[in-house]
């Protein structure tokens, strides 16, 4: 079984934040594959189990949204993975990435946490960084030299970018599906080479 984790913060005040795009991608996967609403578990996460139909094959998947705030995400992920006997390499985490321009997407296998508190917590609690990642670009405040990163990721996307955000969520969900259905290398080849921003117009 695969486990797809979307990172974010619980509560309505955070739900549209840049930092919560992982939650929104998981919700899109649940909608797309008819999982129904994720439900609270005693392990500290909202979860739903179902089948992903990818490339004519069905794969059992557990969708997970940790509910203990971003910097504690690893605790719920570790408990959930242990309870369901999911190997670290079978975990896909979807998270916001300030080191990617807005609406860019990158698939990655393993690696460090890059200063992302959710990833840091996962690495600490899982005792491994060998999970798969879908890095969703949200850009930096004021460009590369921007400051107040915390305030930036904890703010909403501008309303004018709503269509591009929706397209990015759709693309990230497809990247997670490809990892499950065809493997991380295939997903990297397919999604990391995309030059154009999803939803962008010329």
FIKOLZA-1660 file (N, C-alpha, C; in steps of 0.1 Angstrom, whole numbers, plus 5000, padded with zeros to 4 digits):
% residues 202
   i   px   py   pz ch aa at
   1 5008 4988 5000  A  X  N
   1 5000 5000 5000  A  X CA
   1 5009 5013 5000  A  X  C
   2 5004 5022 4992  A  X  N
   2 5011 5035 4992  A  X CA
   2 5004 5045 5002  A  X  C
   3 5011 5054 5007  A  X  N
   3 5006 5065 5016  A  X CA
   3 5010 5078 5010  A  X  C
   4 4999 5086 5007  A  X  N
   4 5002 5099 5001  A  X CA
   4 4998 5110 5012  A  X  C
   5 5008 5117 5016  A  X  N
   5 5007 5127 5027  A  X CA
   5 5007 5141 5021  A  X  C
   6 4997 5149 5024  A  X  N
   6 4997 5163 5021  A  X CA
   6 5000 5171 5033  A  X  C
   7 5010 5180 5033  A  X  N
   7 5013 5188 5044  A  X CA
   7 5006 5201 5045  A  X  C
   8 5002 5205 5057  A  X  N
   8 4995 5218 5059  A  X CA
   8 4992 5220 5074  A  X  C
   9 4985 5230 5077  A  X  N
   9 4980 5233 5091  A  X CA
   9 4965 5231 5092  A  X  C
  10 4960 5225 5103  A  X  N
  10 4946 5223 5104  A  X CA
  10 4939 5236 5108  A  X  C
  11 4926 5237 5104  A  X  N
  11 4918 5249 5108  A  X CA
  11 4915 5257 5096  A  X  C
  12 4903 5263 5096  A  X  N
  12 4898 5271 5085  A  X CA
  12 4907 5283 5082  A  X  C
  13 4913 5289 5092  A  X  N
  13 4921 5301 5090  A  X CA
  13 4933 5298 5081  A  X  C
  14 4937 5286 5080  A  X  N
  14 4949 5282 5072  A  X CA
  14 4946 5276 5058  A  X  C
  15 4934 5272 5056  A  X  N
  15 4931 5263 5045  A  X CA
  15 4934 5268 5032  A  X  C
  16 4935 5281 5029  A  X  N
  16 4938 5286 5016  A  X CA
  16 4953 5291 5015  A  X  C
  17 4960 5290 5026  A  X  N
  17 4974 5294 5027  A  X CA
  17 4983 5287 5016  A  X  C
  18 4994 5293 5012  A  X  N
  18 5004 5287 5004  A  X CA
  18 5009 5274 5011  A  X  C
  19 5011 5275 5024  A  X  N
  19 5016 5264 5032  A  X CA
  19 5007 5251 5031  A  X  C
  20 4994 5253 5028  A  X  N
  20 4984 5243 5028  A  X CA
  20 4982 5236 5015  A  X  C
  21 4990 5239 5005  A  X  N
  21 4987 5234 4992  A  X CA
  21 4987 5219 4991  A  X  C
  22 4995 5213 5000  A  X  N
  22 4996 5198 5001  A  X CA
  22 4982 5192 5005  A  X  C
  23 4976 5199 5015  A  X  N
  23 4962 5194 5019  A  X CA
  23 4953 5195 5007  A  X  C
  24 4954 5205 4999  A  X  N
  24 4944 5207 4988  A  X CA
  24 4947 5197 4977  A  X  C
  25 4959 5193 4975  A  X  N
  25 4962 5183 4965  A  X CA
  25 4956 5169 4970  A  X  C
  26 4958 5166 4983  A  X  N
  26 4952 5154 4988  A  X CA
  26 4937 5154 4986  A  X  C
  27 4931 5165 4989  A  X  N
  27 4916 5166 4987  A  X CA
  27 4912 5164 4973  A  X  C
  28 4920 5169 4963  A  X  N
  28 4918 5167 4949  A  X CA
  28 4919 5152 4946  A  X  C
  29 4929 5145 4951  A  X  N
  29 4930 5131 4949  A  X CA
  29 4918 5123 4954  A  X  C
  30 4913 5127 4966  A  X  N
  30 4901 5121 4972  A  X CA
  30 4889 5123 4963  A  X  C
  31 4888 5135 4958  A  X  N
  31 4876 5139 4949  A  X CA
  31 4877 5131 4936  A  X  C
  32 4889 5131 4930  A  X  N
  32 4891 5125 4917  A  X CA
  32 4888 5110 4917  A  X  C
  33 4892 5103 4928  A  X  N
  33 4890 5089 4929  A  X CA
  33 4879 5084 4938  A  X  C
  34 4871 5093 4942  A  X  N
  34 4859 5089 4949  A  X CA
  34 4861 5083 4963  A  X  C
  35 4871 5088 4970  A  X  N
  35 4875 5083 4984  A  X CA
  35 4864 5088 4994  A  X  C
  36 4857 5099 4991  A  X  N
  36 4849 5104 5001  A  X CA
  36 4857 5113 5010  A  X  C
  37 4851 5119 5020  A  X  N
  37 4858 5129 5029  A  X CA
  37 4868 5121 5038  A  X  C
  38 4879 5128 5040  A  X  N
  38 4889 5122 5050  A  X CA
  38 4883 5124 5064  A  X  C
  39 4886 5114 5072  A  X  N
  39 4880 5114 5086  A  X CA
  39 4891 5114 5096  A  X  C
  40 4889 5120 5108  A  X  N
  40 4899 5120 5118  A  X CA
  40 4902 5106 5123  A  X  C
  41 4914 5103 5126  A  X  N
  41 4919 5091 5132  A  X CA
  41 4925 5094 5145  A  X  C
  42 4926 5083 5153  A  X  N
  42 4933 5085 5166  A  X CA
  42 4948 5086 5165  A  X  C
  43 4953 5086 5153  A  X  N
  43 4968 5086 5151  A  X CA
  43 4972 5101 5148  A  X  C
  44 4963 5110 5149  A  X  N
  44 4966 5124 5147  A  X CA
  44 4965 5130 5133  A  X  C
  45 4958 5123 5124  A  X  N
  45 4957 5127 5110  A  X CA
  45 4943 5124 5105  A  X  C
  46 4939 5132 5095  A  X  N
  46 4926 5129 5088  A  X CA
  46 4931 5119 5077  A  X  C
  47 4923 5108 5075  A  X  N
  47 4928 5098 5065  A  X CA
  47 4916 5093 5057  A  X  C
  48 4919 5087 5046  A  X  N
  48 4909 5080 5038  A  X CA
  48 4917 5069 5030  A  X  C
  49 4911 5057 5029  A  X  N
  49 4917 5046 5022  A  X CA
  49 4908 5043 5010  A  X  C
  50 4915 5040 4998  A  X  N
  50 4908 5037 4986  A  X CA
  50 4917 5032 4976  A  X  C
  51 4912 5031 4964  A  X  N
  51 4919 5026 4952  A  X CA
  51 4922 5038 4942  A  X  C
  52 4934 5039 4938  A  X  N
  52 4938 5048 4927  A  X CA
  52 4938 5041 4914  A  X  C
  53 4930 5045 4905  A  X  N
  53 4930 5039 4891  A  X CA
  53 4939 5047 4882  A  X  C
  54 4951 5041 4880  A  X  N
  54 4961 5048 4872  A  X CA
  54 4966 5039 4861  A  X  C
  55 4965 5043 4849  A  X  N
  55 4970 5035 4837  A  X CA
  55 4964 5021 4836  A  X  C
  56 4951 5020 4839  A  X  N
  56 4944 5008 4838  A  X CA
  56 4947 4998 4850  A  X  C
  57 4954 5003 4860  A  X  N
  57 4957 4994 4872  A  X CA
  57 4951 5001 4884  A  X  C
  58 4948 4993 4894  A  X  N
  58 4943 4998 4907  A  X CA
  58 4953 4996 4918  A  X  C
  59 4956 5007 4925  A  X  N
  59 4966 5007 4936  A  X CA
  59 4959 5011 4949  A  X  C
  60 4961 5003 4959  A  X  N
  60 4956 5007 4973  A  X CA
  60 4964 5018 4978  A  X  C
  61 4957 5029 4983  A  X  N
  61 4964 5041 4987  A  X CA
  61 4957 5046 5000  A  X  C
  62 4965 5051 5009  A  X  N
  62 4960 5058 5021  A  X CA
  62 4963 5073 5020  A  X  C
  63 4953 5081 5019  A  X  N
  63 4955 5096 5019  A  X CA
  63 4956 5101 5033  A  X  C
  64 4965 5110 5036  A  X  N
  64 4968 5114 5049  A  X CA
  64 4970 5130 5050  A  X  C
  65 4963 5136 5059  A  X  N
  65 4965 5150 5062  A  X CA
  65 4968 5151 5077  A  X  C
  66 4981 5153 5081  A  X  N
  66 4985 5154 5095  A  X CA
  66 4977 5166 5102  A  X  C
  67 4972 5164 5114  A  X  N
  67 4964 5174 5120  A  X CA
  67 4971 5180 5133  A  X  C
  68 4984 5179 5133  A  X  N
  68 4991 5184 5145  A  X CA
  68 5000 5196 5142  A  X  C
  69 4997 5204 5132  A  X  N
  69 5004 5215 5127  A  X CA
  69 5017 5211 5121  A  X  C
  70 5021 5220 5112  A  X  N
  70 5032 5217 5102  A  X CA
  70 5045 5212 5109  A  X  C
  71 5049 5219 5119  A  X  N
  71 5062 5215 5125  A  X CA
  71 5062 5203 5133  A  X  C
  72 5050 5197 5135  A  X  N
  72 5048 5184 5142  A  X CA
  72 5043 5173 5133  A  X  C
  73 5043 5176 5120  A  X  N
  73 5036 5166 5110  A  X CA
  73 5042 5152 5111  A  X  C
  74 5055 5151 5114  A  X  N
  74 5061 5138 5114  A  X CA
  74 5055 5128 5124  A  X  C
  75 5050 5133 5135  A  X  N
  75 5045 5124 5145  A  X CA
  75 5033 5116 5140  A  X  C
  76 5023 5123 5134  A  X  N
  76 5012 5117 5129  A  X CA
  76 5015 5108 5117  A  X  C
  77 5025 5112 5108  A  X  N
  77 5029 5104 5097  A  X CA
  77 5035 5091 5102  A  X  C
  78 5044 5092 5112  A  X  N
  78 5051 5081 5117  A  X CA
  78 5041 5071 5123  A  X  C
  79 5032 5076 5131  A  X  N
  79 5022 5067 5137  A  X CA
  79 5014 5060 5127  A  X  C
  80 5009 5068 5117  A  X  N
  80 5001 5062 5106  A  X CA
  80 5008 5052 5098  A  X  C
  81 5020 5055 5094  A  X  N
  81 5028 5045 5086  A  X CA
  81 5031 5033 5094  A  X  C
  82 5034 5034 5107  A  X  N
  82 5036 5022 5115  A  X CA
  82 5024 5014 5117  A  X  C
  83 5013 5020 5119  A  X  N
  83 5000 5013 5121  A  X CA
  83 4996 5005 5109  A  X  C
  84 4998 5011 5097  A  X  N
  84 4994 5005 5084  A  X CA
  84 5005 4997 5078  A  X  C
  85 5017 4997 5084  A  X  N
  85 5028 4989 5079  A  X CA
  85 5032 4994 5065  A  X  C
  86 5034 5007 5064  A  X  N
  86 5038 5013 5051  A  X CA
  86 5053 5016 5052  A  X  C
  87 5061 5011 5043  A  X  N
  87 5075 5014 5042  A  X CA
  87 5078 5029 5039  A  X  C
  88 5089 5035 5043  A  X  N
  88 5092 5049 5041  A  X CA
  88 5092 5051 5026  A  X  C
  89 5098 5042 5018  A  X  N
  89 5099 5044 5003  A  X CA
  89 5085 5044 4996  A  X  C
  90 5075 5040 5003  A  X  N
  90 5061 5039 4998  A  X CA
  90 5053 5052 5002  A  X  C
  91 5060 5061 5008  A  X  N
  91 5053 5074 5012  A  X CA
  91 5056 5085 5002  A  X  C
  92 5046 5091 4998  A  X  N
  92 5047 5103 4989  A  X CA
  92 5042 5115 4997  A  X  C
  93 5051 5125 4998  A  X  N
  93 5047 5137 5005  A  X CA
  93 5045 5149 4996  A  X  C
  94 5035 5156 4997  A  X  N
  94 5032 5168 4988  A  X CA
  94 5033 5180 4996  A  X  C
  95 5042 5189 4992  A  X  N
  95 5044 5201 5001  A  X CA
  95 5047 5213 4993  A  X  C
  96 5045 5225 4999  A  X  N
  96 5048 5238 4993  A  X CA
  96 5064 5239 4992  A  X  C
  97 5069 5246 4982  A  X  N
  97 5083 5248 4980  A  X CA
  97 5086 5262 4976  A  X  C
  98 5092 5270 4985  A  X  N
  98 5096 5284 4982  A  X CA
  98 5108 5285 4973  A  X  C
  99 5116 5274 4971  A  X  N
  99 5127 5275 4963  A  X CA
  99 5124 5271 4948  A  X  C
 100 5111 5270 4945  A  X  N
 100 5106 5269 4932  A  X CA
 100 5097 5281 4929  A  X  C
 101 5098 5286 4916  A  X  N
 101 5089 5297 4912  A  X CA
 101 5075 5292 4913  A  X  C
 102 5066 5302 4915  A  X  N
 102 5052 5299 4916  A  X CA
 102 5047 5291 4904  A  X  C
 103 5040 5280 4907  A  X  N
 103 5033 5271 4897  A  X CA
 103 5043 5262 4890  A  X  C
 104 5056 5261 4895  A  X  N
 104 5065 5251 4890  A  X CA
 104 5063 5239 4899  A  X  C
 105 5066 5227 4893  A  X  N
 105 5065 5215 4900  A  X CA
 105 5077 5206 4898  A  X  C
 106 5082 5199 4909  A  X  N
 106 5093 5190 4908  A  X CA
 106 5090 5178 4916  A  X  C
 107 5093 5166 4910  A  X  N
 107 5092 5153 4918  A  X CA
 107 5106 5150 4922  A  X  C
 108 5107 5145 4934  A  X  N
 108 5121 5142 4940  A  X CA
 108 5120 5129 4948  A  X  C
 109 5131 5121 4947  A  X  N
 109 5132 5109 4955  A  X CA
 109 5142 5111 4966  A  X  C
 110 5137 5111 4979  A  X  N
 110 5146 5113 4990  A  X CA
 110 5152 5127 4991  A  X  C
 111 5162 5129 4999  A  X  N
 111 5169 5142 5000  A  X CA
 111 5167 5148 5014  A  X  C
 112 5172 5160 5016  A  X  N
 112 5171 5167 5029  A  X CA
 112 5157 5174 5030  A  X  C
 113 5156 5182 5041  A  X  N
 113 5144 5189 5044  A  X CA
 113 5144 5203 5038  A  X  C
 114 5155 5209 5035  A  X  N
 114 5156 5222 5028  A  X CA
 114 5150 5233 5037  A  X  C
 115 5150 5231 5050  A  X  N
 115 5145 5242 5059  A  X CA
 115 5130 5241 5060  A  X  C
 116 5123 5232 5054  A  X  N
 116 5108 5230 5055  A  X CA
 116 5105 5223 5068  A  X  C
 117 5098 5229 5077  A  X  N
 117 5095 5224 5090  A  X CA
 117 5087 5211 5090  A  X  C
 118 5078 5209 5080  A  X  N
 118 5071 5197 5079  A  X CA
 118 5080 5185 5075  A  X  C
 119 5088 5188 5065  A  X  N
 119 5098 5177 5061  A  X CA
 119 5107 5174 5072  A  X  C
 120 5112 5184 5079  A  X  N
 120 5122 5182 5090  A  X CA
 120 5115 5173 5100  A  X  C
 121 5103 5175 5104  A  X  N
 121 5096 5167 5114  A  X CA
 121 5095 5153 5109  A  X  C
 122 5091 5151 5096  A  X  N
 122 5090 5138 5090  A  X CA
 122 5103 5130 5090  A  X  C
 123 5114 5137 5086  A  X  N
 123 5127 5130 5086  A  X CA
 123 5131 5126 5101  A  X  C
 124 5128 5135 5110  A  X  N
 124 5132 5132 5124  A  X CA
 124 5123 5120 5129  A  X  C
 125 5111 5120 5127  A  X  N
 125 5102 5109 5133  A  X CA
 125 5103 5096 5125  A  X  C
 126 5104 5097 5112  A  X  N
 126 5105 5084 5104  A  X CA
 126 5119 5078 5105  A  X  C
 127 5129 5086 5109  A  X  N
 127 5143 5082 5110  A  X CA
 127 5149 5079 5096  A  X  C
 128 5143 5085 5086  A  X  N
 128 5147 5084 5072  A  X CA
 128 5142 5095 5064  A  X  C
 129 5149 5099 5053  A  X  N
 129 5145 5109 5044  A  X CA
 129 5142 5103 5030  A  X  C
 130 5140 5090 5030  A  X  N
 130 5139 5083 5017  A  X CA
 130 5125 5082 5012  A  X  C
 131 5116 5091 5016  A  X  N
 131 5103 5091 5010  A  X CA
 131 5103 5099 4997  A  X  C
 132 5092 5098 4990  A  X  N
 132 5091 5105 4977  A  X CA
 132 5085 5118 4979  A  X  C
 133 5088 5128 4971  A  X  N
 133 5082 5142 4973  A  X CA
 133 5077 5147 4960  A  X  C
 134 5066 5155 4961  A  X  N
 134 5061 5163 4950  A  X CA
 134 5062 5177 4956  A  X  C
 135 5071 5185 4950  A  X  N
 135 5075 5198 4955  A  X CA
 135 5067 5208 4947  A  X  C
 136 5058 5216 4953  A  X  N
 136 5049 5225 4946  A  X CA
 136 5053 5239 4948  A  X  C
 137 5058 5245 4937  A  X  N
 137 5064 5258 4938  A  X CA
 137 5054 5269 4942  A  X  C
 138 5057 5277 4952  A  X  N
 138 5049 5288 4956  A  X CA
 138 5057 5301 4955  A  X  C
 139 5070 5300 4951  A  X  N
 139 5078 5312 4950  A  X CA
 139 5082 5318 4964  A  X  C
 140 5090 5329 4963  A  X  N
 140 5094 5336 4975  A  X CA
 140 5088 5350 4976  A  X  C
 141 5087 5355 4988  A  X  N
 141 5082 5369 4990  A  X CA
 141 5092 5379 4984  A  X  C
 142 5087 5387 4975  A  X  N
 142 5095 5397 4969  A  X CA
 142 5106 5392 4960  A  X  C
 143 5105 5380 4955  A  X  N
 143 5115 5374 4946  A  X CA
 143 5125 5367 4955  A  X  C
 144 5137 5364 4949  A  X  N
 144 5147 5356 4955  A  X CA
 144 5153 5362 4968  A  X  C
 145 5152 5376 4969  A  X  N
 145 5158 5382 4981  A  X CA
 145 5147 5385 4991  A  X  C
 146 5135 5380 4990  A  X  N
 146 5125 5383 4999  A  X CA
 146 5127 5378 5013  A  X  C
 147 5120 5385 5022  A  X  N
 147 5121 5381 5036  A  X CA
 147 5107 5378 5042  A  X  C
 148 5106 5376 5055  A  X  N
 148 5094 5372 5061  A  X CA
 148 5087 5360 5054  A  X  C
 149 5095 5349 5053  A  X  N
 149 5091 5337 5047  A  X CA
 149 5078 5331 5054  A  X  C
 150 5079 5331 5067  A  X  N
 150 5068 5325 5075  A  X CA
 150 5055 5333 5072  A  X  C
 151 5055 5346 5072  A  X  N
 151 5043 5353 5069  A  X CA
 151 5038 5351 5055  A  X  C
 152 5047 5349 5045  A  X  N
 152 5044 5346 5032  A  X CA
 152 5037 5333 5030  A  X  C
 153 5043 5322 5035  A  X  N
 153 5037 5309 5033  A  X CA
 153 5024 5307 5041  A  X  C
 154 5022 5315 5051  A  X  N
 154 5010 5315 5059  A  X CA
 154 5000 5325 5055  A  X  C
 155 5002 5330 5043  A  X  N
 155 4992 5339 5036  A  X CA
 155 4985 5332 5024  A  X  C
 156 4974 5337 5020  A  X  N
 156 4967 5330 5009  A  X CA
 156 4973 5335 4996  A  X  C
 157 4971 5326 4985  A  X  N
 157 4974 5330 4972  A  X CA
 157 4965 5342 4968  A  X  C
 158 4971 5351 4960  A  X  N
 158 4962 5362 4955  A  X CA
 158 4950 5357 4947  A  X  C
 159 4939 5363 4948  A  X  N
 159 4927 5359 4941  A  X CA
 159 4929 5358 4926  A  X  C
 160 4937 5367 4921  A  X  N
 160 4939 5368 4907  A  X CA
 160 4946 5355 4901  A  X  C
 161 4952 5348 4910  A  X  N
 161 4960 5336 4906  A  X CA
 161 4951 5323 4908  A  X  C
 162 4939 5324 4911  A  X  N
 162 4931 5313 4915  A  X CA
 162 4931 5302 4904  A  X  C
 163 4930 5306 4891  A  X  N
 163 4929 5296 4881  A  X CA
 163 4943 5288 4879  A  X  C
 164 4954 5296 4881  A  X  N
 164 4967 5289 4881  A  X CA
 164 4969 5280 4893  A  X  C
 165 4964 5284 4904  A  X  N
 165 4965 5276 4916  A  X CA
 165 4958 5263 4914  A  X  C
 166 4946 5264 4909  A  X  N
 166 4937 5252 4906  A  X CA
 166 4945 5243 4896  A  X  C
 167 4951 5248 4886  A  X  N
 167 4958 5240 4876  A  X CA
 167 4970 5234 4882  A  X  C
 168 4977 5241 4891  A  X  N
 168 4988 5235 4898  A  X CA
 168 4984 5223 4907  A  X  C
 169 4973 5225 4914  A  X  N
 169 4968 5214 4923  A  X CA
 169 4965 5202 4914  A  X  C
 170 4959 5204 4903  A  X  N
 170 4955 5193 4894  A  X CA
 170 4968 5186 4889  A  X  C
 171 4978 5194 4885  A  X  N
 171 4991 5188 4881  A  X CA
 171 4998 5180 4892  A  X  C
 172 4998 5186 4904  A  X  N
 172 5005 5179 4915  A  X CA
 172 4998 5166 4918  A  X  C
 173 4984 5166 4917  A  X  N
 173 4977 5153 4919  A  X CA
 173 4981 5143 4909  A  X  C
 174 4982 5147 4896  A  X  N
 174 4986 5138 4886  A  X CA
 174 5000 5133 4888  A  X  C
 175 5009 5141 4893  A  X  N
 175 5023 5137 4896  A  X CA
 175 5023 5126 4907  A  X  C
 176 5015 5128 4917  A  X  N
 176 5014 5118 4928  A  X CA
 176 5009 5105 4922  A  X  C
 177 4999 5105 4913  A  X  N
 177 4993 5093 4907  A  X CA
 177 5004 5086 4899  A  X  C
 178 5012 5094 4892  A  X  N
 178 5023 5088 4884  A  X CA
 178 5033 5081 4892  A  X  C
 179 5037 5086 4903  A  X  N
 179 5046 5080 4913  A  X CA
 179 5040 5066 4917  A  X  C
 180 5028 5066 4921  A  X  N
 180 5021 5054 4925  A  X CA
 180 5020 5044 4913  A  X  C
 181 5016 5048 4902  A  X  N
 181 5014 5039 4891  A  X CA
 181 5026 5035 4883  A  X  C
 182 5036 5044 4882  A  X  N
 182 5047 5041 4873  A  X CA
 182 5061 5042 4879  A  X  C
 183 5061 5047 4892  A  X  N
 183 5074 5049 4899  A  X CA
 183 5079 5063 4898  A  X  C
 184 5088 5066 4908  A  X  N
 184 5092 5080 4909  A  X CA
 184 5101 5085 4897  A  X  C
 185 5109 5076 4891  A  X  N
 185 5117 5080 4880  A  X CA
 185 5108 5084 4868  A  X  C
 186 5098 5076 4865  A  X  N
 186 5088 5080 4854  A  X CA
 186 5082 5093 4857  A  X  C
 187 5078 5096 4870  A  X  N
 187 5072 5108 4873  A  X CA
 187 5082 5120 4872  A  X  C
 188 5094 5118 4875  A  X  N
 188 5104 5128 4874  A  X CA
 188 5106 5131 4859  A  X  C
 189 5107 5121 4851  A  X  N
 189 5108 5123 4836  A  X CA
 189 5096 5131 4830  A  X  C
 190 5085 5128 4835  A  X  N
 190 5073 5134 4830  A  X CA
 190 5070 5148 4834  A  X  C
 191 5072 5151 4847  A  X  N
 191 5068 5163 4853  A  X CA
 191 5080 5173 4855  A  X  C
 192 5092 5169 4857  A  X  N
 192 5103 5178 4860  A  X CA
 192 5107 5185 4847  A  X  C
 193 5104 5180 4835  A  X  N
 193 5108 5186 4823  A  X CA
 193 5098 5197 4818  A  X  C
 194 5087 5198 4825  A  X  N
 194 5077 5208 4820  A  X CA
 194 5083 5222 4822  A  X  C
 195 5083 5229 4811  A  X  N
 195 5089 5243 4811  A  X CA
 195 5078 5254 4814  A  X  C
 196 5066 5251 4810  A  X  N
 196 5056 5261 4811  A  X CA
 196 5048 5260 4825  A  X  C
 197 5044 5271 4830  A  X  N
 197 5036 5271 4842  A  X CA
 197 5022 5266 4838  A  X  C
 198 5016 5257 4846  A  X  N
 198 5003 5252 4843  A  X CA
 198 4993 5263 4844  A  X  C
 199 4984 5264 4835  A  X  N
 199 4974 5275 4835  A  X CA
 199 4978 5288 4830  A  X  C
 200 4991 5289 4826  A  X  N
 200 4996 5302 4822  A  X CA
 200 4991 5304 4807  A  X  C
 201 4989 5317 4804  A  X  N
 201 4985 5321 4791  A  X CA
 201 4996 5328 4784  A  X  C
 202 4996 5328 4771  A  X  N
 202 5007 5335 4763  A  X CA
 202 5001 5346 4755  A  X  C
% end
